[in-house]
Amino acid sequence: MMQNVHKSISAKIILNFLLIFILTHCIALAQEGSVIEDVDILEKQKTVLTNNYPHVFRTVEIKNVQKLNSRQSKVFYEKGNQQYEAVVNSGRKDMLLVATSKVMNENEMPNIVMDAFKRSKYKNWNIEKTFEITTPYSSGFYRIDVSKKNKAQKKKKTKSLFYTHLGRYKKPPY
């Protein structure tokens, strides 16, 4: 009789372990699929974005959504031939707008900003894209996306650098 009790307890322990194992893997898989969830949320909330930010989202074509972190997503969109990116707080129902970035040609970047970049430790990195950024709460600033190929790992490393209109380095706003 005592052996049956031990077998029963052992079976329960194994079953509990398997259940926890399966649940943790399901949660991990669900988190990996969060980008798709963001795209779905964005489609459902497009009217919210259009109503709250008509100057940004009324006449655009949304191309993609990329999750930046647990709270924010980046929305890639086009208006005519111009490319834009918007960062929104995706954890909120109203998708609060954090910043809007307009892709610009490198030669349109103010000289003072380019001079600051050329004096930075990233001056030997390749410039991928340049942006003019506006936020609902501050004056405009600029972003330079740079990359450098890591020879040891054969992988491209990228970084976004932010500058004020006076060429001062600015902490990333997102």
Buried (B, 14 or more C-beta within 10 A) or exposed (E): EEEEEEEEEEEEEEEEEEEEEEEEEEEEEEEEEBEEBBBEBBEEBBEBBBEBBEEBBEEBEBEEBBBEEEBBBBBBBEBEEEBBBBBBBBEEEEBBBBBBBBBBEEEEBBEBBBEBBEEBEBEEBEBBBBBBBBBEEEEEBBBBBBBEEEEEEEEEEEEBBBBBBEBEEBEEBB
